[in-house]
Amino acid sequence: NKLCGIIFAELRSVQDLINSDYTVLSNLAQKAEDEVRETKSFMGFEHKWGTVKKTSVKTNEKTITINDKDTYNYEDIEKIKWSKKVDNTILNNLSMTIQFVSKNRLIPEIITPDSETLYERIKEILWRGSGLKILDRYLKDLSHGKKITLGPVVLYDYGIELTSKGFIFSSKNFFTWKDIKSVSVDDEKFEVIGPDNYIFTIDIDSEYNLFVIYVLLNDFFE
């Protein structure tokens, strides 16, 4: 009887462990389903605007369609850039543009109206659909000793090379990551601060994928 009691106690412990594991797995499965549902809901988007120059964007979790005729797979998009600027006219119009390259084909700019909500939504959709894949590709390239060249910004696993253009001459500077104080990006500019008050700044829309570099390096500098 004593032996049976011990065995039954062990069986109950095993059953409790199984029930606990099942609960954990069920919760993880439910969380995964919720994330898939949320992604599908967020990526499913459609909007039309403009009277003279009509523009439309329709998206789902796999593609983006421009003007009801040209459809692009997120996985084929290699380059993205966007910017938000106030123009230099007396009207001070807010210009918000998004552009990307798919299979080496330059897609015309998506010029959003004076609606930051629309601009941010399309940005986030492209980031989730294509930006994360570009980030993953860059990480793999760096881990294999390759460099990433984005115009005057060249990224290595061990540092960054920056070329500043002057009126006549250009100056090239290389810094290891420990030399860099900060890397920042917004909808207007990309900026790197190095040692000895060195500051490198370029317009965010002057090169593609600059925002990806920021995301890649953000954890390093936090």
Beta strands, then each sheet from edge to edge (+ up, - down):
strand 1: 45-49
strand 2: 55-59
strand 3: 63-66
strand 4: 70-73
strand 5: 77-86
strand 6: 94-102
strand 7: 105-106
strand 8: 110-112
strand 9: 148-150
strand 10: 153-155
strand 11: 159-165
strand 12: 170-176
strand 13: 182-185
strand 14: 189-193
strand 15: 199-203
sheet 1: 1+ 2- 3+ 4-
sheet 2: 5+ 6- 7+
sheet 3: 5+ 6- 8+
sheet 4: 9+ 10- 11+ 12-
sheet 5: 13+ 14- 15+
end
